[in-house]
Amino acid sequence: MGSSACTFPDATLCTFTLLNDVLVTLSQVQGKWCMNLHKLPSPEDQETLPRQPISHVDITTCTSNDGDESLAHFLPVLCCASSPGTSGSKEGLRHSGGFILEEPLFSLLFGIDAAMLDSPMILCGFPDGQLCSVPLKSLSSPDNGCREDSPVKILHHLEEPVVFIGALRTERKSPEAEEVPAFGDLGCDCVVALGHYGKMVAIKAAEGDEVKVPELREYYLQGPVLCAACSGGSRMYYSTHSDIYAVDLDSNTPDAEKVEDSPGTLPSALSPASLSICSVVALSLSSRESEGESELLALSAKGRLMTCGLCSPDGTQPVMMNPDKAGQRIKELLSGIGHVSERVSSLKKVVDQKNRALTSLNQVMNVSAALLSSQNGQKPITCTIAAHWSRLLVQNTLTVSCILENSSECTLERGWTLCVQLFASSCDFEEGSSDSAATDTATTYTFPIDQLLPGNKTEVTLPLGPAEGSKLELPLTVSCSLYYGLREILGTVSDSTELLDDLLSDDSPGLSPDREGICLPLREVTIDILHCLRLDGGSRESEATPPAAAVSLPTDPLDTFLKLSRVQSDLESVEGSEELVPSALGEDYLAPSVASIKVSSDLLRTALKDTSEGALLCCAALRWLLAENAEAAALRNTDATAVQGLAPDGGEVQLNIREVTISDLSPAGPIQAVEIIIQSSLLANMCQLHHAVVRRIQALVLEQAAQDSSSPDVRMQYLHQIQANHETLLKEAQSLRDRLCLGNDSDAVVEKLLHVYRQLRNPGLVVL
């Protein structure tokens, strides 16, 4: 603030007006309105700033008495009115927002005493609708505080919050009359008061029989009204939330509806004209008389100051234009129309893009909500994954099919992508094992969805055959998910990366790790050797048609066994070991690999009771193991307890299931069990098949344990003896491996080592 600034601290101040060197303020103290008069200091008195008003007067309104809370956010309105004969600076009155009234109207409004007092009048409009006047000289009088009668005069009650008080000149001067400015000695002949909800009151001095009489007319405009301003002529401008309107009270306007045989009176109805400017909270008019027009200043709700040139309502005949100027003006108008048309077309494209983006986002959110809300139940959009053999050219090829079915009420439009991810699964059965290494080497296939209507399905097929020179790694995990890229639709609206951050938080479910889109998992299935067995054709088909991918004989049977099975957590795989079995021994040296797993009959019977009705337990167990094999449909109608087939690499494998009795395990008596015997000519195939069977049994045990099923008592001494024997066999296997590394008596060591392996694979335990 500069050194010439003058401050009047008042926390209760609501509004003020300035007239020359006098400041009039209106405050609300304890529910009552108080009008204060301050004298502005002269430049030489800046050191002693006035802190207290020199005079004040209390004004009682319905707001202060009743305490209506609905009117609490409305502020009062103050302005100053003067007669043409009042002494003082009329220029200062105009700059403060005041006006000069004709002598007849001034006397009719404020009384003959106020006119004789030669004092400007302070007009007050309150939130309760009350319109009052106070003579300025009564405020500045030294004995104002001792007067018994109040100088406040109630002029009218608008019955709604007053937002504007102004004055107009409704009667135009004749062309022969002498030029008189709007704020000159002639003054205004009409006072208007405007309410927040659109009620307007106009007061004018009309011709009576012998003397002037007051004419009061009420109008109802479109509200709510935020602010208004008068041009000094016959026009008033007022703003609502949606537009700025202009009304003309000129009594000589041909379009105005007037009372019949009553010349010079106010129009009976008003026709507001729109200026197409919205959200204006403050209006003011600055006169530019030298140019013959006025300028409307408007402050928007966002703080933008706008100007609008207005033709003067008192202008004479329009200036004639020559053809050159007219042609130039037409070109300018046409150019402006072209620019506006281009702008409208550009904005329309932007609006259409936003509408399409919103439609797409709404559809994405509906699909996401449907899938995320049904994670524990039946999903409205499902994906079925199955492995089967197909004949491609001259080879049998293992493929996996993914069938996407839309059972929801939403349509999967263009932009959705079905993602199928293939990665090798871990063989480790320990809880919390990490699959990060396998995920890093995953292969992802994407299939764009053009349109999938409700009730329809689509199928994609992928080959599972290995690359040239490699073998198919089983088990293999197939993961299906739906992905929608948000950059595609949001990029058409804005390139800003903050748009996604505002749309989705960091912990939003379904948001992809790169925050580029939404990823919704559908299903994940592990494909193992039991899915891929070929049960028809036997060895004859193997001789006629070579397999798609054959694997060579493992160089080290122990390394292959440890790497692929990893059933025993105490054994650690050793990579890069030297060749332990001499190649000269050949395949005939190795006997078929056999492993067995015993499972309690009660456990299997309880778990398979819904699918084994009327079937022998061994038959039901075989059907259960091959339930996800596409070629095992023929087994469902037979009582087979054994099956022989081909592995993906062409090696023969065999499953044999029989019932056995375990007599030494439980003190309560013998335990009936089902023994699953796994046999293969290749150790790798046997390990893969053993792993697949163990994985299913593990899931079955966890499911039954969740149902709180009890297990029989066992002899701990018997278990300790089995563990001790197992540790002894492990030490012996390690010793034999060391002897093989030294090359001592290879044939006998290998034969004994294989015998130890067979004992390790049949520990004599049973799954209870």
Secondary structure, 3 states (H helix, E strand, C coil): CCCCCCCCCCCCEEEEEEECCEEEEEEEECCEEEEEEEECCCHHHCCCCCCCCCEEEEECCHHHHHCCHHHCCCCCEEEEEECCCCCCCHHHHHHCCCEEECHHHHHHHHCHHHHHHCCCEEEEECCCCEEEEEEHHHHHCCCHHHCCCCCCEEEEECCCCEEEEEEECCCCCCCCCCCCCCCCCCCECEEEEEECCCEEEEEEEEECCCCEEEEEEEEECCCCCCEEEECCCCEEEEECCCCEEEEECCCCCCCCECCCCCCCCCCCECCCEECCCCCEEEEEEEEEHHHCEEEEEEEECCCCEEEEEEECCCCCCCCCCCHHHHHHHHHHHHHHHHHHHHHHHHHHHHHHHHHHHHHHHHHHHHHHHHHHCCCCCCCCEEEEEEEEEEEECCEEEEEEEEEEEECCCCCECCCEEEEEEEEECCCCCCCCCCCHHHHHCCEEEEEECCCECCCCEEEEEEECCCCCCCCCCCCEEEEEEEEEEHHHHHCCCCCCCHHHHHHCCCCCCCECCCCCEEEEEEEEEEECHHHHCECCCHHHHHHHCCCCCCCCCCCCHHHHHHHHHCCCCCCCCCCCCCCCCCHHHCHHHCCCEEEEEEEEHHHHHHHCCCCCCCCCHHHHHHHHHCCCCCCCHHHHHCCCCEEEEECCCCCEEEEEEEEEEECCCCCCCCEEEEEEEEEECCHHHHHHHHHHHHHHHHHHHHHHHHCCCCCCCCCHHHHHHHHHHHHHHHHHHHHHHHHHHHCCCHHHHHHHHHHHHHHHCCCCCEEC
